[in-house]
């Protein structure tokens, strides 16, 4: 693990985490121990094994003067593992050793607008084989499953879902709309949400006009696979939705990877079914704000009738974001990049909206993260972006509401803004904002009154 500023920065928070203590109990000796570890990791950075570095002369070797680093990151963690110990493989789920190496890089940024709540993760898979692997060996149907057990505060009251078009899985506290999670209530903050966004899927052959990303660079004639399925399971939700015990071969993950209902003993081709009766490979891909589609939840928590497409319930949610299939011949390398995003939205459903908007932004700048970061490192940046990057009008919340609702919008340039409420017949009920505004983000509250300060009747506006 490295950070370029280890010699000069305050490392108390690092020391508290490393020694599993509070900031108040961190000693100078603890800080110095962490600093020495950073110094050793910087000096012994294993670039020859695949750890990322700034390859200025593009020769693939970290020469003297070339620094560890990746895309301008402020902290990087790198590790590598393989499946060569067959006893370990079999103690997990029984697969034989095939000689697959996995290199994992995690990196993050400090004081960079829109990136402070994101950790990036790159899986690099290399098919190296074993001493018994024939030269023409091919893995013909490989899937990658991003598993997460996202305990948001208390683990037993969470909900999950996905956005299949954005390649996003998410989870948030399902009871937050009506009662605070005890964990975050003690911390005095809102219940956050957590998302995993697939920014770069595995490469597969495409058309001549296609363009795929590998190692932050574009390649012609290939394309990156999207999220191809999504599954939720809840501990205690029934044997079919819970992975089997360790130590034996199983079809369970193979079925989950391909987007079918999981079974332990055999291959499944049984699809999940949307509330409208159509088959799908994406569980709970509805929108918690608009209530459209299949939404994970419970009638008690969300106050939605079962006919609105509610399924499952609050619980200890586990999510699987899946992509595949792709092939790997002996000697091939594949990459997958995932963004782990934290949401500070004030309420549970708004977390889904926040995570979707942040995913759209990340997709807009990826893979050029280094270029985006560089513009903020020229001058000190504040903790919050002062100027938005696009015109946005967010879904009002709460919705439905009584008696007030908050409307959020953003403008990237100085502009004349009019924000008005209309009834279902198109009649203007009230103007909430009219006039020139500076670039920025704004919140406006509508209190259910018209321009004459009269309470409007219930209805759609």
C-alpha positions as CSV (number, residue, x, y, z in Angstrom):
1,X,0.0,0.0,0.0
2,X,1.4,3.4,-1.0
3,X,0.6,7.0,-0.9
4,X,2.9,9.7,-2.3
5,X,2.5,12.0,0.6
6,X,3.5,9.5,3.3
7,X,6.5,11.6,4.4
8,X,4.7,14.8,5.1
9,X,1.0,14.1,5.7
10,X,-0.8,13.6,9.0
11,X,-1.0,9.8,9.4
12,X,-3.1,9.6,12.5
13,X,-6.1,8.2,10.8
14,X,-4.0,5.6,9.1
15,X,-2.5,4.7,12.4
16,X,-5.9,4.4,14.1
17,X,-7.0,2.0,11.4
18,X,-3.8,0.0,11.4
19,X,-3.7,-0.5,15.2
20,X,-7.5,-0.7,15.5
21,X,-7.9,2.1,18.0
22,X,-9.4,5.6,18.2
23,X,-7.8,8.8,17.1
24,X,-7.5,9.9,20.7
25,X,-5.4,6.9,21.5
26,X,-3.0,7.2,18.6
27,X,0.6,7.7,19.8
28,X,3.6,9.2,17.9
29,X,5.2,5.7,18.0
30,X,2.1,4.3,16.1
31,X,2.3,7.1,13.5
32,X,6.0,6.5,13.0
33,X,5.4,2.7,12.6
34,X,2.9,3.4,9.8
35,X,5.2,5.9,8.2
36,X,8.0,3.3,8.1
37,X,5.7,0.8,6.6
38,X,4.7,3.2,3.8
39,X,8.4,3.9,3.2
40,X,9.2,0.2,2.9
41,X,6.3,-0.4,0.6
42,X,7.3,2.6,-1.6
43,X,10.9,1.3,-1.8
44,X,10.0,-2.3,-2.4
45,X,7.0,-1.7,-4.7
46,X,6.6,-5.0,-6.7
47,X,6.2,-3.5,-10.2
48,X,8.0,-6.6,-11.6
49,X,5.1,-8.7,-10.4
50,X,2.4,-6.3,-11.8
51,X,2.0,-3.5,-9.3
52,X,1.2,-0.3,-11.2
53,X,3.8,2.4,-11.9
54,X,4.2,5.5,-14.1
55,X,5.9,4.0,-17.1
56,X,7.2,7.2,-18.7
57,X,9.2,5.5,-21.5
58,X,6.5,2.9,-22.1
59,X,8.9,0.0,-22.0
60,X,7.0,-2.0,-19.4
61,X,9.7,-1.9,-16.8
62,X,10.0,0.4,-13.8
63,X,13.3,2.1,-14.5
64,X,15.2,4.4,-12.0
65,X,13.2,7.6,-11.5
66,X,9.9,6.1,-12.5
67,X,7.4,6.3,-9.6
68,X,4.8,3.9,-8.3
69,X,1.3,5.2,-9.2
70,X,-1.9,4.9,-11.2
71,X,-4.1,7.7,-12.8
72,X,-3.0,10.3,-10.3
73,X,-4.2,8.3,-7.3
74,X,-3.6,9.5,-3.7
75,X,-3.5,6.0,-2.3
76,X,-3.0,2.6,-4.0
77,X,-3.3,-0.9,-2.6
78,X,-2.1,-3.8,-4.7
79,X,-2.2,-7.6,-4.1
80,X,-1.9,-10.8,-6.2
81,X,-3.1,-14.3,-5.7
82,X,-3.6,-17.5,-7.7
83,X,-5.3,-20.9,-7.5
84,X,-2.2,-23.1,-7.5
85,X,-2.9,-24.5,-4.0
86,X,-5.5,-27.1,-4.9
87,X,-6.3,-27.9,-1.2
88,X,-7.4,-24.2,-0.7
89,X,-9.5,-24.4,-3.9
90,X,-11.2,-27.5,-2.7
91,X,-11.9,-26.2,0.8
92,X,-13.8,-23.3,-0.9
93,X,-16.0,-24.8,-3.6
94,X,-14.1,-27.7,-5.0
95,X,-12.7,-26.3,-8.2
96,X,-9.4,-27.8,-9.5
97,X,-6.3,-25.6,-10.0
98,X,-6.1,-24.2,-13.5
99,X,-3.3,-21.7,-13.1
100,X,-5.3,-18.5,-13.0
101,X,-3.6,-15.4,-11.4
102,X,-5.6,-12.5,-10.2
103,X,-4.0,-9.1,-9.6
104,X,-6.1,-6.6,-7.7
105,X,-5.5,-2.8,-7.6
106,X,-7.6,-0.5,-5.4
107,X,-7.0,3.3,-5.6
108,X,-8.7,6.4,-4.4
109,X,-8.5,10.2,-4.4
110,X,-8.4,13.0,-1.8
111,X,-10.0,16.4,-2.2
112,X,-11.0,15.7,-5.8
113,X,-14.6,16.8,-6.5
114,X,-17.0,13.9,-7.3
115,X,-14.3,11.3,-6.5
116,X,-14.0,11.5,-2.7
117,X,-16.7,9.0,-2.1
118,X,-15.4,6.5,-4.7
119,X,-12.9,3.6,-4.4
120,X,-11.8,2.2,-7.8
121,X,-11.0,-1.5,-8.1
122,X,-9.3,-3.3,-11.0
123,X,-9.2,-7.0,-11.4
124,X,-6.5,-8.2,-13.8
125,X,-6.8,-11.9,-14.7
126,X,-3.9,-13.8,-16.3
127,X,-4.2,-17.4,-17.5
128,X,-0.7,-18.7,-16.7
129,X,-1.6,-22.4,-16.5
130,X,0.0,-25.1,-14.5
131,X,2.8,-27.6,-15.4
132,X,0.1,-29.9,-16.8
133,X,-1.7,-27.3,-18.9
134,X,-1.5,-28.0,-22.7
135,X,-0.4,-25.1,-24.9
136,X,-3.8,-24.9,-26.7
137,X,-5.8,-24.7,-23.4
138,X,-8.8,-22.4,-23.4
139,X,-11.2,-21.3,-20.7
140,X,-14.3,-21.3,-22.9
141,X,-17.0,-19.7,-20.6
142,X,-15.7,-17.5,-17.9
143,X,-17.8,-15.2,-15.7
144,X,-16.9,-12.7,-13.1
145,X,-19.2,-12.2,-10.1
146,X,-18.8,-9.1,-8.0
147,X,-20.1,-10.3,-4.7
148,X,-20.9,-7.9,-1.9
149,X,-22.4,-8.2,1.6
150,X,-23.3,-4.5,2.1
151,X,-24.3,-4.2,5.7
152,X,-25.6,-0.6,5.8
153,X,-25.7,0.0,9.6
154,X,-27.6,-2.8,11.0
155,X,-27.4,-5.8,8.7
156,X,-30.9,-7.1,9.0
157,X,-32.9,-4.2,7.5
158,X,-31.3,-3.6,4.1
159,X,-32.7,-3.5,0.6
160,X,-30.9,-4.0,-2.7
161,X,-31.4,-3.4,-6.4
162,X,-29.7,-2.7,-9.7
163,X,-29.8,-0.5,-12.8
164,X,-29.1,-2.9,-15.7
165,X,-28.4,-0.1,-18.2
166,X,-25.8,1.6,-15.9
167,X,-24.2,-1.7,-14.8
168,X,-24.9,-0.7,-11.2
169,X,-25.8,-2.7,-8.1
170,X,-26.8,-1.0,-4.9
171,X,-28.0,-1.5,-1.3
172,X,-29.4,0.9,1.3
173,X,-31.2,0.8,4.6
174,X,-34.8,-0.1,3.9
175,X,-36.3,1.3,7.0
176,X,-34.7,4.7,6.8
177,X,-37.8,6.4,5.4
178,X,-39.7,5.7,8.6
179,X,-37.2,5.1,11.3
180,X,-33.5,5.7,11.6
181,X,-31.0,2.9,11.6
182,X,-29.6,2.5,15.1
183,X,-26.0,2.4,14.0
184,X,-26.2,5.7,12.1
185,X,-28.5,7.3,14.6
186,X,-25.7,6.9,17.2
187,X,-23.3,8.5,14.8
188,X,-25.7,11.4,14.2
189,X,-25.7,11.1,10.4
190,X,-28.0,9.9,7.6
191,X,-28.1,6.3,6.5
192,X,-25.8,6.0,3.5
193,X,-26.1,3.7,0.5
194,X,-23.4,1.7,-1.3
195,X,-23.1,0.9,-5.0
196,X,-20.9,-1.2,-7.3
197,X,-20.6,0.2,-10.8
198,X,-19.1,-1.9,-13.6
199,X,-17.0,0.7,-15.5
200,X,-15.1,-1.7,-17.7
201,X,-16.1,-5.2,-18.4
202,X,-14.1,-8.0,-20.0
203,X,-13.0,-7.6,-23.6
204,X,-14.7,-9.6,-26.3
205,X,-14.5,-9.5,-30.1
206,X,-16.7,-6.9,-31.7
207,X,-17.3,-5.2,-35.1
208,X,-14.5,-3.2,-36.8
209,X,-16.2,0.0,-35.6
210,X,-16.3,-1.1,-31.9
211,X,-13.9,0.3,-29.4
212,X,-13.0,-1.3,-26.1
213,X,-11.0,-0.2,-23.1
214,X,-7.9,-2.0,-21.7
215,X,-5.3,-0.5,-19.4
216,X,-7.1,2.9,-19.7
217,X,-6.5,2.9,-23.5
218,X,-8.9,2.3,-26.4
219,X,-8.6,-0.7,-28.7
220,X,-10.4,-1.1,-32.1
221,X,-12.4,-4.1,-33.0
222,X,-13.3,-5.2,-29.5
223,X,-15.9,-4.2,-26.9
224,X,-16.3,-4.4,-23.1
225,X,-19.0,-6.6,-21.8
226,X,-21.7,-4.9,-19.7
227,X,-23.3,-6.2,-16.6
228,X,-25.1,-9.3,-17.9
229,X,-27.1,-10.3,-14.8
230,X,-27.8,-9.4,-11.2
231,X,-29.0,-11.5,-8.3
232,X,-29.9,-10.7,-4.7
233,X,-30.2,-13.2,-1.9
234,X,-31.2,-12.6,1.7
235,X,-29.8,-14.7,4.6
236,X,-32.7,-16.7,5.9
237,X,-34.7,-16.2,2.7
238,X,-34.9,-19.9,1.8
239,X,-32.4,-22.5,0.8
240,X,-32.6,-21.8,-2.9
241,X,-31.3,-18.3,-2.4
242,X,-28.5,-19.1,0.0
243,X,-25.1,-20.4,-1.2
244,X,-24.3,-24.0,-0.1
245,X,-21.8,-24.8,2.6
246,X,-18.1,-24.7,1.7
247,X,-16.0,-27.7,0.7
248,X,-17.8,-29.3,-2.2
249,X,-18.4,-28.6,-5.9
250,X,-21.5,-26.7,-6.7
251,X,-23.5,-25.3,-9.7
252,X,-24.9,-22.6,-7.5
253,X,-22.5,-19.8,-8.6
254,X,-22.6,-21.0,-12.2
255,X,-26.3,-20.5,-12.2
256,X,-26.1,-17.1,-10.5
257,X,-23.4,-16.0,-13.0
258,X,-25.6,-16.7,-16.0
259,X,-28.6,-14.9,-14.5
260,X,-30.8,-18.0,-13.6
261,X,-32.3,-19.1,-10.4
262,X,-29.6,-20.9,-8.4
263,X,-29.6,-24.6,-7.6
264,X,-26.8,-26.5,-5.9
265,X,-26.9,-29.9,-7.7
266,X,-27.4,-29.1,-11.3
267,X,-27.4,-26.5,-14.1
268,X,-30.4,-24.2,-14.0
269,X,-32.2,-22.6,-16.9
270,X,-35.1,-21.3,-14.9
271,X,-35.4,-17.5,-15.2
272,X,-36.3,-14.9,-12.7
273,X,-39.7,-13.4,-13.4
274,X,-40.6,-9.7,-13.3
275,X,-43.9,-8.7,-11.6
276,X,-45.4,-8.3,-15.0
277,X,-44.7,-12.0,-15.8
278,X,-41.8,-11.5,-18.2
279,X,-38.5,-13.4,-17.6
280,X,-35.5,-11.3,-16.6
281,X,-31.8,-11.8,-15.7
282,X,-31.9,-8.7,-13.5
283,X,-33.6,-9.0,-10.1
284,X,-35.0,-5.8,-8.6
285,X,-34.1,-3.5,-11.5
286,X,-37.0,-1.1,-10.7
287,X,-36.6,2.5,-9.5
288,X,-37.2,3.0,-5.7
289,X,-38.2,6.6,-6.3
290,X,-40.8,6.3,-9.1
291,X,-41.9,2.8,-7.9
292,X,-41.8,1.6,-11.5
293,X,-40.7,-2.0,-12.1
294,X,-39.5,-4.7,-9.7
295,X,-38.4,-3.2,-6.4
296,X,-37.0,-5.1,-3.6
297,X,-38.7,-4.2,-0.3
298,X,-41.6,-5.0,1.9
299,X,-45.1,-3.7,2.3
300,X,-44.6,-2.9,5.9
301,X,-41.5,-0.8,5.3
302,X,-42.3,0.9,2.0
303,X,-46.1,1.2,2.3
304,X,-46.5,-0.1,-1.2
305,X,-49.1,-2.7,-2.2
306,X,-47.8,-6.0,-3.4
307,X,-49.3,-5.3,-6.8
308,X,-46.7,-2.6,-7.4
309,X,-44.0,-5.2,-8.0
310,X,-42.5,-5.5,-4.5
311,X,-40.6,-8.7,-3.8
312,X,-38.4,-10.2,-1.1
313,X,-38.1,-8.2,2.1
314,X,-35.8,-6.3,4.4
315,X,-32.9,-8.4,5.5
316,X,-29.2,-9.2,5.4
317,X,-28.8,-8.5,1.7
318,X,-26.1,-10.1,-0.5
319,X,-25.7,-8.9,-4.1
320,X,-24.1,-10.3,-7.2
321,X,-23.1,-8.1,-10.1
322,X,-22.2,-10.5,-13.0
323,X,-20.5,-10.2,-16.4
324,X,-19.7,-12.8,-19.0
325,X,-19.2,-15.1,-20.7
326,X,-15.7,-14.5,-22.1
327,X,-12.9,-16.8,-23.1
328,X,-9.2,-16.9,-22.1
329,X,-6.5,-18.8,-24.0
330,X,-3.3,-19.7,-22.2
331,X,-1.3,-16.5,-21.8
332,X,-4.3,-14.2,-22.1
333,X,-4.9,-11.2,-19.8
334,X,-8.3,-9.7,-19.0
335,X,-9.3,-6.7,-17.0
336,X,-12.4,-5.6,-15.1
337,X,-12.8,-2.2,-13.4
338,X,-15.4,-1.5,-10.8
339,X,-16.2,1.7,-8.8
340,X,-17.3,1.3,-5.2
341,X,-19.5,4.3,-4.5
342,X,-20.8,5.6,-1.2
343,X,-23.9,7.8,-1.1
344,X,-24.6,10.5,1.6
345,X,-28.2,11.0,0.5
346,X,-30.5,11.9,3.4
347,X,-33.1,9.1,2.8
348,X,-33.1,5.5,1.7
349,X,-34.7,5.9,-1.8
350,X,-32.6,9.0,-2.6
351,X,-29.5,6.8,-2.2
352,X,-30.5,5.0,-5.3
353,X,-30.8,8.2,-7.3
354,X,-27.5,9.6,-6.0
355,X,-25.7,6.4,-6.9
356,X,-27.1,6.4,-10.4
357,X,-26.2,10.0,-10.9
358,X,-22.6,9.4,-9.7
359,X,-22.3,6.4,-11.9
360,X,-23.3,8.4,-14.9
361,X,-20.7,11.0,-14.0
362,X,-17.9,8.3,-13.6
363,X,-18.9,6.8,-17.0
364,X,-18.5,10.3,-18.5
365,X,-14.9,10.7,-17.4
366,X,-13.7,7.1,-17.5
367,X,-11.0,6.0,-18.5
368,X,-9.5,9.5,-18.4
369,X,-9.3,9.6,-14.6
370,X,-5.8,11.0,-14.5
371,X,-6.7,13.9,-16.8
372,X,-9.7,14.8,-14.7
373,X,-7.7,14.7,-11.5
374,X,-4.8,16.7,-12.8
375,X,-6.9,19.8,-13.3
376,X,-7.8,19.9,-9.6
377,X,-4.2,19.2,-8.4
378,X,-2.9,22.4,-10.1
379,X,-4.8,24.4,-7.5
380,X,-6.1,23.3,-4.1
381,X,-9.7,22.1,-4.3
382,X,-12.3,22.4,-1.7
383,X,-14.1,19.4,-0.2
384,X,-17.2,20.0,-2.4
385,X,-17.5,20.8,-6.1
386,X,-18.5,24.5,-6.5
387,X,-19.7,24.1,-10.1
388,X,-21.7,21.2,-11.3
389,X,-20.8,19.5,-14.6
390,X,-24.2,19.3,-16.2
391,X,-27.8,20.6,-16.0
392,X,-29.7,18.4,-13.7
393,X,-33.2,18.4,-12.2
394,X,-33.5,15.6,-9.7
395,X,-36.6,13.7,-8.7
396,X,-38.4,15.6,-5.9
397,X,-38.4,13.9,-2.5
398,X,-40.5,12.8,-0.8
399,X,-42.9,11.8,-3.5
400,X,-45.8,11.5,-2.7
401,X,-45.6,14.1,0.0
402,X,-47.5,16.0,2.6
403,X,-47.2,18.9,3.2
404,X,-43.8,19.7,1.6
405,X,-41.3,18.4,-0.9
406,X,-37.7,19.4,-1.8
407,X,-36.7,20.0,-5.5
408,X,-33.0,19.9,-6.3
409,X,-31.4,21.2,-9.5
410,X,-28.0,22.3,-10.7
411,X,-26.7,24.6,-13.5
412,X,-23.1,24.5,-14.7
413,X,-23.1,28.1,-16.0
414,X,-24.7,31.4,-15.0
415,X,-28.2,31.3,-16.5
416,X,-31.8,32.5,-16.3
417,X,-33.7,30.0,-14.3
418,X,-37.5,29.4,-14.0
419,X,-38.8,26.7,-11.7
420,X,-42.6,26.4,-11.7
421,X,-45.2,24.0,-10.5
422,X,-48.0,23.0,-12.9
423,X,-51.2,20.9,-12.4
424,X,-52.2,18.0,-14.5
425,X,-53.9,20.3,-17.0
426,X,-50.8,22.4,-17.5
427,X,-51.9,25.4,-15.5
428,X,-49.1,27.3,-13.7
429,X,-49.7,26.9,-9.9
430,X,-46.7,28.6,-8.5
431,X,-43.3,30.0,-9.5
432,X,-40.6,28.9,-7.0
433,X,-37.7,30.5,-8.8
434,X,-37.4,33.1,-11.5
435,X,-34.4,35.1,-12.5
436,X,-30.6,34.8,-13.1
437,X,-28.6,32.5,-10.9
438,X,-24.9,31.7,-10.6
439,X,-23.6,28.3,-11.5
440,X,-24.2,25.9,-8.7
441,X,-26.5,23.4,-7.0
442,X,-29.8,24.5,-5.4
443,X,-32.6,23.2,-3.2
444,X,-36.1,24.6,-3.3
445,X,-39.0,23.5,-1.0
446,X,-42.6,23.6,-2.2
447,X,-45.0,23.8,0.7
448,X,-48.2,22.7,-1.3
449,X,-49.4,26.3,-1.6
450,X,-50.2,28.2,-4.9
451,X,-49.2,31.7,-5.9
452,X,-52.0,33.1,-3.7
453,X,-50.7,31.1,-0.7
454,X,-53.7,28.8,-0.8
455,X,-53.2,25.1,0.0
456,X,-53.7,23.2,-3.2
457,X,-55.9,20.1,-3.4
458,X,-54.5,16.6,-3.5
459,X,-53.5,15.5,-7.0
460,X,-50.6,15.2,-9.5
461,X,-48.4,18.2,-10.0
